[in-house]
Amino acid sequence: MKKHKSLIFKIFIYLIIFSLLILFFLWILQILLLNNYYEYYKTNELTTTLSLLKNNYNKDNFNSILEEVAYNTDFCVEIMNEENPIYSNIQNNKGCIDTNNNVKVLTEKQSFIQSGNSNFKLKIINPRFNNMTLLYGTKLDDNNYLFLNTSLEPIDTTINVLKNQFIIVSLIVIILATIIAYFISRSLSKPITKLTKSAKELSDGNYNVNFNVQSDILEIQELGESLDFAKSEIKKTDEIRRDLLSNVSHDLKTPLTMIKAYAEMERDLEISKEKHKNNMNIIIEEVDRLTILVNDILNLSKLESNMDTLNIEKFDLTSLINTILNRFKIFAYTKNYEFIFDYNKPLIVKADKQKLEQVIYNLVGNAINYTGDDHKVFVNLIDSKKGIRIEIKDTGKGIKKEDIDKVWDKYYKSEKKYKRNTIGTGIGLSIVKNIFILHKYQYGIDSTPNKGTTFWFIIPKNKKEQKN
């Protein structure tokens, strides 16, 4: 099984490895490859200097250039004819090979002079310092020759001092890198560790945790804000879940108790035919109430899980509204409700007819529950170029501004004393909201205290319908 390491450990190790890689790279350049680089550099410098002296030979400033080269470089410069040296600074420069006292070099030089070639190159170990030395020669004219030689290895004590210093610096850098890596890893991991701890507390059901961490890292700050938002949504969902269970349990218990009581009465008591019929009607009504509740819960579950699909078709919206209002006429006869709908022209729309019927039915039922003492419910249709606005209005106490967005929640409790509990299961508005979202309709609530509430939504028109 793979072992997991803490974030602080991971960051610390990565920073240490990064520091060591930099030091390793510097060691390769400064220690291991120093001689190779030095040889490459001196070879190029030697070639350039040789060309400079050759190009300025027989010019008035040649002597000054020659002295400048001898003074500013560690090259050994020698000019000679076929027999004798004319100029030499070999004795002044450390690391050069004495070409006139080395039999092999002297032999090679004489062979070059006698060969008539223009250029000469020799790589040889200087027995004086046991270092590799490079000797270049070129023909200046018919009688004179120029020779330059220099060490291809750094033999100056400064180089040794720098190497020792680099070792000390490397040790210091490793120590500082370890300290800095530790504090950086702690600084980066601290807010994440705090978020992880808070997330564990949230998973245990503690909704009082705080994910607001103080960090100058944008991603960590955004993560904290996202977790805070998720916490509030989880808390809200959990509250709705508990409320839903409580209300559904109550709504299921009441009709079941009624059904059982009347069924036992039918079984145990001798009752009249009229009483028997009344008991059966009550049992049927309670069963219908249970059926509505279960269907609403199933519908809401399907809508919220995006399992439901739309069956788009054309139909007359005016006719649909009249059909729905006819179902509520029983309230007009028995409780003096008045349903006001004055739109008489056919209005063809494209939508899921069954779901739109459910929306209007639930909104009218909600208006019946909350309308004022005048028992009036208004249904308005407003046909415009952009779409058809449907409004269902009551004349009740209204909804507080801060509660408007909450009324779409399942079993939301707000001013329950104004509700008549005439019809409904408590989750109708949640179903309505999800159908609006599924259709991508604009919807909302307009409410004025003591004057009533209007639920509205807009069925958009397509471009062809707008032209017509």
C-alpha positions in Angstrom: 0.0 0.0 0.0 1.4 3.4 -1.0 2.4 5.5 2.0 1.2 9.1 2.0 3.4 12.0 3.1 2.3 15.3 4.6 2.2 18.4 2.5 4.9 20.2 4.6 7.2 17.2 4.2 6.7 17.1 0.4 7.3 20.8 -0.1 10.4 20.6 2.2 11.9 17.7 0.3 11.2 19.3 -3.1 12.8 22.6 -2.1 15.9 20.7 -0.7 16.2 18.7 -3.9 15.9 21.8 -6.0 18.7 23.5 -4.0 20.9 20.4 -4.2 20.4 20.3 -8.0 21.5 23.9 -8.4 24.6 23.2 -6.3 25.3 20.0 -8.2 25.1 21.9 -11.5 27.4 24.6 -10.1 29.8 21.9 -8.9 29.9 20.3 -12.4 30.7 23.7 -13.9 33.1 25.1 -11.3 34.9 22.0 -10.2 34.6 19.1 -12.6 34.5 21.0 -15.9 36.7 23.9 -14.9 39.8 22.5 -16.6 37.9 21.8 -19.8 36.4 25.2 -19.9 39.7 26.8 -19.1 41.4 24.9 -22.0 38.6 26.0 -24.3 38.9 29.6 -23.2 42.7 29.8 -23.4 42.7 28.1 -26.8 40.4 30.7 -28.3 42.3 33.5 -26.6 45.6 32.2 -27.9 44.3 32.0 -31.4 42.9 35.5 -31.3 46.1 37.0 -29.8 48.2 35.2 -32.4 46.1 36.7 -35.2 46.3 40.1 -33.7 50.1 40.1 -33.5 50.5 38.6 -37.0 48.1 41.2 -38.5 50.0 44.1 -36.9 53.5 42.9 -37.7 55.6 45.5 -39.6 53.3 48.3 -38.4 54.4 51.2 -36.3 52.4 50.2 -33.2 53.5 46.5 -33.2 55.9 47.0 -30.3 53.3 48.6 -28.2 50.8 45.9 -29.0 53.5 43.2 -28.2 54.2 44.8 -24.8 50.5 45.1 -24.0 49.9 41.4 -24.8 52.9 40.4 -22.7 51.7 42.6 -19.8 47.9 41.9 -19.8 48.0 38.1 -20.5 49.8 35.1 -19.2 51.0 34.2 -22.6 54.7 33.6 -23.3 55.6 35.5 -26.4 58.7 34.6 -28.5 59.8 36.1 -31.8 62.8 34.5 -33.5 64.5 34.1 -36.8 66.0 30.8 -38.1 68.8 30.9 -35.6 68.4 33.4 -32.7 65.5 34.8 -30.5 64.6 38.4 -31.1 62.0 38.9 -28.3 61.0 36.7 -25.4 59.1 37.0 -22.1 59.2 33.4 -21.1 61.1 34.0 -17.9 58.4 36.5 -16.6 55.3 34.3 -17.0 54.5 31.4 -14.7 53.2 28.2 -16.2 54.8 28.7 -19.7 57.3 26.2 -21.1 60.8 27.2 -21.8 60.9 26.4 -25.5 64.6 26.8 -25.9 65.6 24.5 -23.0 63.2 21.7 -23.9 64.7 19.3 -26.4 61.4 18.0 -27.8 59.9 21.5 -28.2 63.1 22.9 -29.7 63.2 20.1 -32.2 59.6 20.6 -33.1 60.2 24.4 -33.6 63.2 23.8 -35.8 61.2 21.3 -37.9 58.5 23.9 -38.3 60.9 26.6 -39.4 62.6 24.3 -41.9 59.3 23.0 -43.3 58.2 26.3 -44.6 54.7 25.9 -43.2 52.7 28.9 -42.2 51.3 27.6 -38.9 52.4 25.4 -36.1 50.6 23.8 -33.1 51.9 21.6 -30.3 50.3 20.3 -27.1 52.8 19.1 -24.6 53.2 18.6 -20.8 55.5 21.2 -19.1 57.9 19.3 -16.9 58.4 22.3 -14.7 54.8 22.3 -13.4 53.5 19.0 -14.8 50.7 20.9 -16.6 49.4 20.7 -20.1 50.8 23.5 -22.3 49.7 24.7 -25.7 52.3 26.1 -28.1 51.2 28.0 -31.3 53.6 29.3 -34.0 53.1 31.3 -37.2 55.4 32.6 -39.9 55.7 36.4 -39.9 57.9 36.8 -43.0 60.6 34.9 -44.7 63.0 35.1 -41.8 61.0 35.7 -38.6 58.6 33.5 -36.6 56.1 34.1 -33.8 55.5 31.6 -31.0 52.9 31.8 -28.2 52.5 29.3 -25.4 50.3 29.1 -22.3 49.1 26.6 -19.7 45.9 24.8 -20.5 45.3 24.2 -16.8 44.7 26.8 -14.1 47.7 26.6 -11.8 47.3 29.9 -10.1 46.8 29.8 -6.3 43.7 31.9 -6.8 42.0 29.0 -8.4 42.6 26.8 -5.5 41.4 29.5 -3.1 38.2 29.7 -5.2 37.6 26.0 -5.1 38.0 25.8 -1.3 35.8 28.9 -1.0 33.1 27.2 -3.2 33.1 24.1 -0.9 32.5 26.3 2.1 29.8 28.3 0.3 28.1 25.1 -0.8 27.9 23.9 2.9 26.5 27.3 3.9 24.0 27.2 1.0 22.8 23.7 2.0 22.2 24.8 5.6 20.4 28.0 4.6 18.4 26.1 2.0 17.3 23.6 4.7 16.2 26.4 7.0 14.4 28.4 4.3 12.8 25.3 2.8 11.4 24.4 6.3 9.8 27.8 6.8 8.5 28.1 3.2 6.9 24.6 3.4 5.3 25.5 6.7 4.0 28.8 5.3 2.5 27.2 2.2 1.1 24.2 4.0 -0.3 25.9 7.1 -3.5 27.3 5.4 -4.1 24.0 3.5 -3.6 22.0 6.7 -6.2 24.3 8.4 -8.6 23.8 5.5 -8.1 20.0 5.8 -8.8 20.1 9.5 -12.0 22.2 9.0 -13.1 19.8 6.2 -12.8 16.8 8.6 -14.9 18.7 11.2 -17.5 19.4 8.5 -17.6 15.7 7.6 -18.4 15.0 11.3 -21.4 17.3 11.0 -19.9 20.5 12.5 -21.3 23.4 10.5 -19.7 26.0 12.6 -16.3 25.5 11.1 -14.7 28.4 9.3 -12.8 28.0 5.9 -11.7 31.7 5.7 -7.9 31.4 5.8 -5.6 34.3 5.6 -3.3 33.6 2.7 -1.7 35.7 0.0 -2.0 32.7 -2.5 -5.0 33.3 -4.7 -5.8 29.6 -5.3 -5.8 28.8 -1.5 -8.0 31.8 -0.9 -10.4 30.7 -3.6 -10.4 27.2 -2.2 -11.4 28.5 1.2 -14.2 30.6 -0.2 -15.5 27.6 -2.3 -15.4 25.3 0.8 -17.3 28.0 2.8 -19.9 28.1 0.1 -20.1 24.3 0.0 -20.5 24.3 3.8 -23.4 26.7 3.7 -25.1 24.6 0.9 -24.5 21.3 2.7 -25.9 22.9 5.9 -28.9 24.1 4.0 -29.4 20.7 2.4 -29.1 18.9 5.7 -31.7 21.2 7.3 -34.0 20.7 4.4 -33.5 17.0 4.6 -34.4 16.9 8.3 -37.3 19.2 7.7 -38.5 17.1 4.8 -38.3 13.9 6.8 -40.1 15.5 9.7 -42.9 16.9 7.5 -43.2 13.9 5.3 -43.4 11.7 8.3 -46.1 13.9 9.7 -48.0 14.0 6.4 -47.8 10.3 6.0 -48.8 9.6 9.7 -52.0 11.6 9.7 -53.8 10.0 6.7 -52.5 6.5 7.7 -54.0 7.0 11.2 -57.2 8.2 9.7 -57.4 5.2 7.3 -56.7 2.8 10.1 -59.2 4.4 12.5 -62.1 4.3 9.9 -61.1 0.8 8.7 -61.3 -0.5 12.3 -64.6 1.3 12.8 -65.9 -0.5 9.7 -64.6 -3.8 10.9 -65.7 -3.7 14.6 -68.9 -1.6 14.6 -72.4 -2.1 13.1 -73.1 1.1 11.4 -75.8 2.4 9.1 -75.4 2.4 5.3 -75.1 6.2 5.3 -72.3 6.1 7.9 -70.6 3.3 6.0 -70.6 5.4 2.9 -69.2 8.4 4.7 -66.4 6.3 6.3 -65.5 4.9 2.9 -65.3 8.4 1.4 -63.0 9.6 4.2 -60.7 6.6 3.6 -60.7 7.3 -0.2 -59.9 11.0 0.4 -57.0 10.1 2.7 -55.7 7.5 0.2 -55.9 10.2 -2.5 -54.0 12.6 -0.2 -51.3 9.9 0.3 -51.1 9.4 -3.5 -50.6 13.1 -4.2 -47.9 13.3 -1.5 -46.0 10.3 -2.8 -46.3 11.5 -6.4 -45.0 14.9 -5.6 -42.0 13.5 -3.8 -41.3 11.2 -6.7 -41.7 14.0 -9.2 -39.4 16.3 -7.2 -36.8 13.6 -6.8 -36.8 13.0 -10.6 -36.5 16.7 -11.4 -33.7 17.4 -8.9 -31.7 14.5 -10.2 -32.1 15.6 -13.8 -33.7 12.3 -14.6 -36.8 13.9 -16.1 -36.9 15.0 -19.7 -39.1 17.4 -21.6 -41.8 16.4 -24.0 -42.2 19.6 -26.0 -45.4 20.1 -27.9 -47.7 22.8 -29.2 -50.9 23.5 -27.3 -53.4 26.3 -26.4 -52.3 27.9 -23.1 -55.6 29.7 -22.6 -57.5 26.4 -22.9 -55.1 24.7 -20.4 -55.6 27.4 -17.8 -59.4 27.3 -18.1 -59.3 23.5 -17.7 -57.2 23.8 -14.5 -59.4 26.5 -13.1 -62.5 24.3 -13.6 -60.9 21.8 -11.3 -61.0 24.3 -8.5 -64.6 25.3 -9.0 -65.5 23.2 -5.9 -63.8 26.0 -3.9 -66.0 28.6 -5.5 -69.2 26.6 -4.7 -68.2 25.5 -1.1 -66.0 28.4 0.2 -66.9 31.3 -2.1 -63.5 31.6 -3.9 -63.4 33.7 -7.0 -61.1 32.9 -9.9 -60.5 35.8 -12.2 -59.1 35.0 -15.7 -60.2 37.4 -18.5 -58.0 36.2 -21.4 -60.3 34.6 -24.0 -58.1 34.4 -27.1 -56.3 31.2 -28.1 -52.6 31.3 -27.3 -50.4 28.6 -28.8 -47.2 27.9 -27.0 -44.4 25.2 -27.2 -43.6 23.5 -23.9 -44.1 20.3 -22.0 -47.8 20.5 -21.5 -48.0 18.0 -18.6 -45.3 19.8 -16.6 -46.7 23.3 -17.4 -50.1 22.0 -16.2 -48.5 20.9 -13.0 -46.9 24.3 -12.6 -50.1 26.3 -13.0 -52.1 23.8 -10.8 -49.6 24.2 -8.0 -49.4 28.0 -8.2 -53.2 28.3 -8.2 -53.4 25.9 -5.3 -50.7 28.0 -3.5 -52.7 31.2 -4.2 -55.9 29.6 -2.7 -54.0 28.8 0.5 -52.6 32.3 1.0 -55.1 34.7 -0.6 -56.9 37.3 1.5 -60.3 37.3 3.1 -61.9 38.3 -0.2 -61.0 34.8 -1.5 -59.9 36.2 -4.9 -57.2 34.5 -7.1 -56.1 36.3 -10.3 -54.6 34.6 -13.4 -53.2 36.9 -16.0 -51.7 36.3 -19.4 -49.5 39.1 -21.0 -48.6 38.4 -24.6 -45.5 40.4 -25.8 -42.9 40.2 -28.6 -40.3 38.5 -26.4 -42.6 36.0 -24.6 -45.8 35.2 -22.8 -45.9 36.2 -19.1 -48.1 34.2 -16.9 -49.0 35.6 -13.5 -50.9 34.0 -10.6 -51.8 36.5 -7.9 -53.4 36.3 -4.5 -54.5 39.2 -2.1 -53.0 37.8 1.1 -50.5 39.2 3.6 -47.6 39.1 1.2 -44.0 37.7 1.7 -41.2 39.5 3.4 -38.4 40.6 1.1 -35.8 38.4 2.8 -38.0 35.4 2.6 -38.9 35.5 -1.2 -36.0 33.3 -2.3 -36.7 30.8 0.4 -40.3 30.0 -0.5 -39.1 27.7 -3.3 -37.5 25.4 -0.7 -39.2 22.2 0.3 -41.5 22.7 3.4 -40.2 26.2 3.9 -41.9 27.6 7.0 -42.8 31.3 6.8 -45.8 32.9 8.5 -47.7 29.6 8.6 -50.5 31.2 10.6 -51.7 32.8 7.4 -52.0 29.5 5.5 -55.3 27.9 5.3 -53.9 24.4 4.6 -56.7 23.9 2.1 -54.6 21.9 -0.4 -51.0 21.0 -1.1 -48.2 18.8 0.1 -45.6 21.4 1.0 -43.3 20.6 -1.9 -45.3 22.0 -4.8 -43.2 25.2 -5.2 -40.0 23.1 -5.3 -41.5 21.1 -8.1 -42.5 24.4 -9.9 -39.0 25.8 -9.5 -37.3 22.7 -11.0 -39.7 22.6 -13.9 -38.8 26.3 -14.6 -35.1 25.4 -14.5 -35.7 22.4 -16.8 -37.4 24.7 -19.3 -34.9 27.5 -18.8 -37.7 30.0 -18.1 -37.4 33.3 -16.4 -39.4 33.3 -13.2 -39.9 35.2 -10.0 -42.1 36.5 -7.2 -43.4 40.0 -6.7 -44.9 40.7 -3.2 -46.3 43.7 -1.4 -47.1 43.6 2.3 -50.8 43.3 3.0 -51.6 43.5 -0.7 -50.7 40.1 -2.0 -48.1 38.1 -3.9 -47.7 37.4 -7.6 -45.9 34.4 -8.9 -44.8 34.8 -12.5 -42.9 33.1 -15.3 -42.2 33.8 -19.0 -42.5 31.4 -21.9 -40.1 32.7 -24.5 -41.0 32.9 -28.2 -38.7 31.7 -30.9 -37.7 34.1 -33.8 -40.4 32.8 -36.2 -43.2 33.4 -33.6 -41.8 36.9 -32.9 -42.1 37.8 -36.6 -45.6 36.5 -36.7 
